[in-house]
């Protein structure tokens, strides 16, 4: 089990390095003056896309860091919502997963990005 966690930690570190490389491209959101209104519109659209990508990568970096902290604390692989184990198959696919599949589906349906819903009986209702 410990060697498996070390492997997961290495995967998470690699993902973090990837994420850092992406977030370093912040120059793409710098506002530049353009004489042509069409160019200004195009640059604004490109800036918007760059900001969305930066937001997504920053959120992923936070989740990866949190997963590494959970490994260090010994709580990795436990759903933050219902406290049930997260399936190994899910963790293999998404090593930074914070929620079990049932809680994640509930969060996705409710639009709750953080997955916090304060209702731990959804697992009982799903069965």
C-alpha positions as CSV (number, residue, x, y, z in Angstrom):
1,X,0.0,0.0,0.0
2,X,2.8,2.4,0.9
3,X,4.6,1.9,-2.4
4,X,1.3,2.5,-4.2
5,X,1.0,5.8,-2.4
6,X,4.5,6.8,-3.3
7,X,3.7,6.1,-7.0
8,X,0.5,8.2,-6.7
9,X,2.6,11.0,-5.1
10,X,5.0,10.9,-8.0
11,X,2.1,11.1,-10.5
12,X,0.7,14.0,-8.6
13,X,4.1,15.8,-8.5
14,X,4.4,15.3,-12.3
15,X,0.9,16.8,-12.7
16,X,1.8,19.7,-10.5
17,X,4.9,20.4,-12.7
18,X,2.7,20.3,-15.8
19,X,0.3,22.7,-14.2
20,X,3.0,25.1,-13.2
21,X,4.3,25.2,-16.8
22,X,0.8,26.1,-18.0
23,X,0.2,28.8,-15.4
24,X,3.5,30.5,-16.3
25,X,1.9,31.6,-19.6
26,X,0.2,34.5,-18.0
27,X,1.5,36.9,-20.6
28,X,-1.4,35.8,-22.8
29,X,-3.8,37.7,-20.6
30,X,-1.9,41.0,-20.7
31,X,-4.0,43.8,-22.3
32,X,-2.4,45.3,-25.4
33,X,-3.6,48.2,-27.4
34,X,-4.7,47.6,-31.0
35,X,-5.7,50.3,-33.5
36,X,-8.2,48.0,-35.3
37,X,-11.5,47.3,-33.5
38,X,-11.5,43.8,-35.0
39,X,-8.1,43.1,-33.6
40,X,-9.2,44.4,-30.2
41,X,-12.2,42.1,-30.2
42,X,-10.0,39.1,-31.2
43,X,-7.5,39.9,-28.5
44,X,-10.3,40.2,-25.9
45,X,-11.7,36.8,-26.9
46,X,-8.2,35.2,-26.7
47,X,-7.7,36.8,-23.3
48,X,-11.0,35.4,-22.1
49,X,-10.0,31.9,-23.2
50,X,-6.5,32.3,-21.6
51,X,-8.1,33.4,-18.3
52,X,-10.5,30.4,-18.3
53,X,-7.6,28.1,-19.0
54,X,-5.5,29.7,-16.2
55,X,-8.5,29.4,-13.8
56,X,-8.9,25.7,-14.7
57,X,-5.2,25.0,-14.3
58,X,-5.0,26.9,-11.0
59,X,-8.0,24.9,-9.6
60,X,-6.3,21.6,-10.7
61,X,-3.1,22.6,-9.0
62,X,-5.0,23.3,-5.8
63,X,-6.7,19.8,-6.0
64,X,-3.3,18.1,-6.7
65,X,-1.7,19.9,-3.8
66,X,-4.7,18.9,-1.6
67,X,-4.3,15.3,-2.7
68,X,-0.6,15.3,-1.7
69,X,-1.5,16.7,1.7
70,X,-4.2,14.0,2.1
71,X,-1.5,11.4,1.4
72,X,0.8,12.9,4.0
73,X,-2.1,13.0,6.6
74,X,-3.1,9.5,5.8
75,X,-6.6,10.4,4.6
76,X,-6.0,9.9,0.8
77,X,-8.7,7.9,-0.9
78,X,-11.5,8.9,1.5
79,X,-14.4,10.9,0.1
80,X,-14.4,14.4,1.7
81,X,-18.1,14.4,1.7
82,X,-19.4,11.0,2.9
83,X,-16.1,9.7,4.4
84,X,-16.5,6.4,2.4
85,X,-13.5,5.0,0.4
86,X,-13.0,6.3,-3.1
87,X,-12.8,3.4,-5.5
88,X,-9.2,2.5,-6.6
89,X,-10.4,2.6,-10.2
90,X,-11.5,6.2,-9.8
91,X,-8.3,7.1,-8.0
92,X,-6.2,5.5,-10.8
93,X,-8.1,7.6,-13.4
94,X,-8.1,10.8,-11.3
95,X,-5.5,10.6,-8.6
96,X,-6.5,14.0,-7.2
97,X,-10.2,13.0,-6.8
98,X,-11.7,14.4,-3.6
99,X,-15.1,12.7,-3.8
100,X,-16.4,9.2,-4.4
101,X,-18.3,8.7,-7.7
102,X,-21.7,9.0,-6.0
103,X,-20.9,12.3,-4.3
104,X,-19.2,13.6,-7.4
105,X,-22.3,12.8,-9.5
106,X,-24.4,14.6,-6.9
107,X,-22.1,17.6,-7.0
108,X,-22.1,17.7,-10.8
109,X,-25.9,17.6,-10.9
110,X,-26.3,20.3,-8.3
111,X,-23.7,22.5,-9.9
112,X,-21.6,22.4,-6.7
113,X,-18.0,22.6,-7.9
114,X,-16.6,22.0,-4.4
115,X,-18.8,19.0,-3.8
116,X,-19.9,20.1,-0.4
117,X,-23.6,19.6,0.1
118,X,-24.0,18.9,3.8
119,X,-26.3,15.9,3.0
120,X,-24.5,12.6,3.7
121,X,-27.6,10.4,3.2
122,X,-27.4,10.6,-0.6
123,X,-25.3,7.3,-0.5
124,X,-28.2,5.5,1.3
125,X,-30.7,6.8,-1.3
126,X,-28.5,5.7,-4.2
127,X,-28.4,2.1,-3.1
